[in-house]
Amino acid sequence: MAWIASPFVFAGAAFVMSFVFAGFRNILAIALAFLIGAVFPRFYLKYRQKKRIRQFGAQLPDTITLLANSLRAGSSFLQGIELVTRESQPPINEEFERVVREMSLGVALQPALNNLVRRVASEDVELMVTAINIQSQVGGNLATVLDSIAFTIRERVRIIGEINTL
């Protein structure tokens, strides 16, 4: 509904502004406002998606550390994910809550985590999920693996920050 209404809202705003500003009294100005209103929702949606993925990426190392610490404390992996949903902030808790919800509906762990990778589309999440999938098949200390992944992500973010600074 917002996509349909946006061009008309922009054109209406241009019409109202035409009473104050003489430049908007032209039909071309109102048509241009209509076209801007038609493409504005797409750009706004892309902006919000990028912002959400950036926030998710910023929260991911701390979340992985929290998950590793819960595993060290003797919790199961599902209990660790539930802890993440309670203790973390959006957007990461919302995405992990979807994983918990999918698993409670009968989806296995690996497909639920693969759905997380598909939704978030982040290399860091893909790395984490791949490590969890390998560990579930091979065995080993998942907490240690998650700690090394969190360290790797933090270092990569630090290096990218240095590169952007330079």
PyMOL commands that set and color helices and strands:
alter all, ss='L'
color gray80, all
select helices_A, chain A and resi 2-17+22-25+27-72+77-87+92-104+109-120+123-138+142-165
alter helices_A, ss='H'
color red, helices_A
deselect
rebuild
show_as cartoon
